[in-house]
Structure formats: structure tokens, C-alpha cells
Amino acid sequence: MGATDISQGNTAGDAPEIGRLRGEVQREHDMYLRALADFDNYRRRVDRDRASATESGNRSLILSLLEIADGFENALAHLSDAPESVVEGLQALNRKLAATLESQGVTPFSSLGEPFDPARHEAIGSVQSREVEPGSVADEVQRGYKWGETLLRPARVRVAQ
């Protein structure tokens, strides 16, 4: 038998073997595609979890900085008898802190005179007021902040009766 006999072989007898091998290749290919999809899903989940953890850590740090900003606002409101250099120094630090917060997308929002909105305000009491409509914010005890378009901290307010 020559080389031509080997290449022409018994194709009818090989058909079941070829079919079996094709099926095996198809199963292996399907497993490969499934593993690739699983890995892609895993990568996306890890990226999402990492972003969430980063945002959570940033949120915690920013909320701590807001407590410092509140302290500056309270201090600046009670510095009437302090030396001018102390007042100027505290004002400069307050501006720097506000600029740092703003660079991170954190902005304060004003509530005075606005209708009370439980999604943006935390009512801590009510007061009699002729200056604003009943149901509106008459006094802002603690300023509210947004982080981009998300509410970071609601304003603590007193509502007019």
C-alpha cells in the first residue's frame, strides 16, 4: 500500500469518530466561552466592589471633614472679641477646607425659607415665625451637603409653624 491509500483511508468508518471528536471540541469550546463569561462577570464584580469600597471610605472621610467644617462655622460665629489675626487665620482655614471639599464634588445647599423636604432636611423642631411660610425651613441648625447629585448629609432644621 502506498501513501495514497493512507490518505484515502476508510472515511465511512471514521465518520463516527469524527462526529465524536467534533462534539467533544464543541463541548470544550462551550466550556471555554462559559469560563470566559464567568471571568468577565468576576472582573466586573471586583471592579464594582472596589469602587463601592472606595466610595464608602471617601464618604466616611468626607463626613468627618464636614464635622470640622461645622466646628469652623460655629467658631467663626462666636469670634466677636477675638484678635483680628485669629479671625483671619480661622477664616483662611475655613476657606481652604471648603475649597478642598468642593474639589471633591461636595457642595453645601441652602435651606432657609424653602419648603420642608424630608428627603433633604431633618427636622429637629418647630418654631413660630412670621418671616417664612408655615411648613418652610425657619432655622438651619446644621448645613446640608450634596456629593455631586447625591445627598451626603441632610440639613438639620427647625420648621415654621
LINFENGI-V505065 format. One record per pair of residues at least 12 apart in sequence whose ideal C-beta (glycine too) atoms are under 8 Angstrom apart, sorted by the first residue. I is the first residue (numbers start at 1). J is the second residue. Records with the same first field share a line. If there is no record, write none. Layout:
I = J + J
This chain:
58 = 104
59 = 147 + 152
62 = 101 + 104 + 106 + 147 + 152
63 = 152 + 153
65 = 97 + 100 + 101
66 = 101 + 106 + 145 + 152 + 153
68 = 97
69 = 94 + 97 + 98 + 101
70 = 142 + 143
72 = 90 + 93 + 94 + 97
73 = 94 + 143
75 = 90
76 = 90 + 91 + 94
101 = 145
104 = 147
105 = 147 + 148
106 = 145 + 146 + 147 + 152
107 = 145 + 146
108 = 143 + 144 + 145
109 = 143 + 144 + 145 + 146 + 155
110 = 140
111 = 137 + 140 + 143 + 144 + 155 + 157
112 = 132 + 137 + 138 + 139 + 140
113 = 132 + 136 + 137
114 = 136 + 137
115 = 133 + 135 + 136 + 137
116 = 135 + 136 + 137 + 157 + 159
119 = 151 + 154
120 = 144 + 151 + 154 + 155
121 = 137 + 144 + 154 + 155 + 156 + 157 + 159
122 = 154 + 155 + 156 + 157
123 = 157 + 158 + 159
124 = 141 + 156 + 157 + 158
125 = 158 + 159
126 = 158 + 159 + 160 + 161
127 = 139 + 158 + 159 + 160 + 161
128 = 160 + 161
129 = 160 + 161
131 = 160
132 = 160
133 = 160
134 = 160 + 161
135 = 159 + 160
136 = 159 + 160
137 = 155 + 157 + 158 + 159 + 160
138 = 157 + 158 + 159 + 160
139 = 157 + 158
140 = 155 + 156 + 157
141 = 156 + 157 + 158
142 = 155 + 156
143 = 155
144 = 156
